[in-house]
Amino acid sequence: VLVGQKRAEVGREGVGEHFIFAGFRSDAMDVLAASEGLVLSSIFWRGVSEDMPYCILEAMALSKPVIASQLSGITETVVNEETGLLVPPSDAPALAIAILRMYSDPGLRTRMGQAGRERFLERFETSQTARRYRQLYTEITPPPTPAKPRALIYADCPVFGGADVLTVHMLQDQRFQREFDLSYVYRYNRRFHAGLKQRLKTPAALTKVRFIERHELLETM
């Protein structure tokens, strides 16, 4: 099966009976499954090369050996002399030798086809690709910061006694801020509220302080 616009050239060479110009086929995978292998004679044209031809991955998934041009994207999938044969692009004699070698050696086709399927399952199957993406994202992103223990201090009838002064110091202490998610909640008391704001000098500490009613305590915890 030959894909491309080479019908006239094949006719001039007098070998047309050896080729089938299939055109578009909706059953391409069935055609590939019924073949002995895949030949992809890509060329480097006007600075454009192959990326990663999907037909090669399909052939590998079907345990078919691959003969292809030695271009960047192709060399990432086909391992020369292991899962297929790579030849220089636009080198017709080298391509012909590779085809004849593969065609005349059924054992070689079988070994390379099986190796290609194993490589496909190991490196290119969807779940493996997703796993490697997850691994890559894990490697390039910083590890998540472990959650700090949460400490909740509740004052039912707040007054500025020793305990409340200590609480203010704890809220402002950098060591406590690093090691704990420290919150201070209290029943609302206008005088206490104003005094607490005055004692807490840094604005950041105020974000950890709020007033609640007693019935809200369980929800807060």
C-alpha positions in Angstrom: 0.0 0.0 0.0 1.5 3.3 -1.1 0.3 6.6 0.3 1.2 9.8 -1.6 1.0 11.4 -5.0 3.5 9.1 -6.8 1.1 7.2 -9.1 2.5 8.6 -12.4 6.1 8.1 -11.3 5.4 4.5 -10.4 3.7 4.0 -13.7 6.8 5.4 -15.6 9.0 2.9 -13.8 6.8 0.0 -14.9 6.3 -1.4 -11.4 2.7 -0.3 -10.9 1.4 -3.8 -10.3 3.4 -4.0 -7.1 1.6 -1.0 -5.4 -1.8 -0.2 -4.2 -2.7 3.5 -4.0 -5.3 3.2 -1.3 -6.1 6.9 -0.8 -8.1 7.8 2.3 -9.1 4.8 4.4 -11.3 4.8 7.5 -9.9 1.3 8.3 -6.2 2.2 8.3 -5.5 0.3 11.4 -7.0 -2.9 9.9 -4.8 -2.4 6.8 -1.8 -1.9 9.0 -2.7 -5.0 11.1 -2.8 -7.1 7.9 0.6 -5.9 6.7 4.1 -7.2 7.5 5.4 -3.9 8.7 5.5 -0.1 8.1 7.8 1.9 5.8 7.9 5.7 6.4 10.3 7.3 3.9 10.0 10.8 5.2 12.4 13.5 3.9 13.8 16.7 5.3 12.1 19.3 3.1 12.4 23.1 3.3 13.6 23.0 6.9 10.6 20.8 8.0 11.2 17.4 9.5 9.0 14.8 11.2 7.7 15.4 14.7 6.5 12.1 16.1 4.5 10.3 13.4 1.4 8.6 15.0 1.5 5.9 12.4 4.7 4.6 13.8 3.2 4.3 17.3 0.2 2.5 15.8 2.6 0.1 14.1 4.5 -0.5 17.3 1.2 -1.1 19.2 0.3 -3.8 16.6 3.7 -5.5 16.9 4.8 -4.4 13.4 8.4 -3.6 12.6 9.2 -0.1 11.2 11.5 1.0 8.5 11.8 4.8 8.6 14.0 7.8 7.8 16.5 8.8 10.4 14.8 12.1 11.4 14.5 13.7 14.8 11.0 12.8 15.9 11.3 9.3 14.4 14.5 8.5 16.3 12.7 9.1 19.5 10.3 6.2 18.8 12.2 3.7 16.6 15.3 2.1 18.0 17.5 1.1 15.1 18.2 -2.6 14.8 15.9 -3.2 17.8 12.4 -2.2 16.9 13.0 -1.4 13.3 15.5 -0.1 10.7 16.5 3.6 10.2 17.9 4.8 7.0 19.2 8.2 5.9 16.4 10.4 4.4 16.3 10.6 0.6 18.6 7.6 0.3 16.7 5.3 -2.0 19.3 2.5 -2.2 19.6 2.3 1.6 15.8 2.2 1.9 15.6 -0.6 -0.7 18.3 -2.6 1.2 16.4 -2.2 4.4 13.1 -3.3 2.9 14.7 -6.4 1.2 16.4 -7.3 4.5 13.2 -7.1 6.5 11.1 -8.8 3.8 13.5 -11.8 3.5 13.8 -12.5 7.3 10.5 -13.4 9.0 12.3 -14.0 12.3 13.7 -10.4 12.2 10.3 -9.0 11.6 8.8 -10.9 14.5 11.6 -9.9 16.9 11.5 -6.3 16.0 7.7 -6.2 16.0 7.6 -7.7 19.5 10.3 -5.3 20.8 8.4 -2.4 19.3 5.2 -3.3 21.1 7.1 -3.6 24.4 8.6 -0.2 23.8 5.2 1.2 23.0 3.6 -0.1 26.2 6.6 1.0 28.3 7.0 4.6 26.9 4.1 5.7 24.7 0.9 4.0 26.0 -1.5 6.7 27.4 -1.3 5.7 31.0 2.5 5.6 30.9 2.6 9.1 29.3 0.2 10.4 32.0 2.4 8.9 34.7 5.5 10.6 33.3 3.7 13.9 33.1 2.8 13.6 36.8 6.4 12.7 37.6 7.7 15.7 35.7 5.3 18.1 37.4 6.3 16.6 40.7 9.9 17.2 40.0 9.6 20.8 38.8 7.2 22.0 41.4 8.2 22.5 45.1 6.8 20.0 47.5 3.6 21.1 49.2 4.0 22.8 52.6 2.8 20.4 55.3 -0.2 21.7 57.2 0.6 23.3 60.5 -1.2 22.2 63.7 -4.1 24.4 64.4 -4.3 26.0 67.8 -7.5 27.8 68.8 -7.7 29.9 71.9 -11.1 31.0 73.1 -11.9 33.6 75.8 -15.4 33.5 77.0 -15.3 36.7 79.1 -12.2 38.5 77.9 -10.4 41.0 80.2 -6.8 42.1 80.0 -5.4 39.8 82.6 -2.2 37.8 82.5 -3.6 35.1 80.2 -4.7 37.6 77.6 -1.4 39.4 77.7 0.3 36.1 77.1 -2.0 35.4 74.2 -1.0 38.7 72.6 2.6 37.7 72.9 1.9 34.3 71.3 0.1 35.8 68.4 3.0 38.1 67.7 5.7 35.5 68.3 7.3 34.5 64.9 8.1 31.0 66.3 4.4 30.3 67.0 3.4 31.7 63.5 5.9 29.4 61.8 4.9 26.3 63.8 1.1 26.7 64.4 -2.0 28.0 62.6 -2.8 30.0 65.7 -6.2 31.7 66.1 -7.7 33.6 69.0 -11.4 34.0 69.2 -13.4 35.7 72.0 -16.9 36.8 72.8 -17.3 40.4 71.8 -16.5 43.0 74.3 -16.2 46.6 73.0 -13.6 47.6 75.5 -11.6 44.5 75.1 -11.8 44.7 71.3 -10.4 48.2 71.3 -7.6 47.2 73.7 -6.6 44.1 71.8 -6.3 46.1 68.6 -4.0 48.5 70.4 -1.8 45.8 71.8 -1.5 43.9 68.6 0.9 46.2 66.7 1.3 44.2 63.5 -1.7 44.1 61.0 -1.0 40.5 60.1 -1.7 39.3 63.6 -5.2 40.9 63.5 -6.2 38.5 60.7 -5.9 35.7 63.3 -8.2 37.4 65.8 -12.0 37.7 65.6 -14.9 37.7 67.9 -17.7 35.1 68.0 -20.7 34.2 70.1 -20.6 31.1 72.3 -22.9 29.1 70.1 -20.5 29.6 67.2 -17.6 28.0 68.9 -18.2 24.5 67.7 -18.5 25.7 64.1 -15.2 27.6 64.5 -13.4 24.5 65.7 
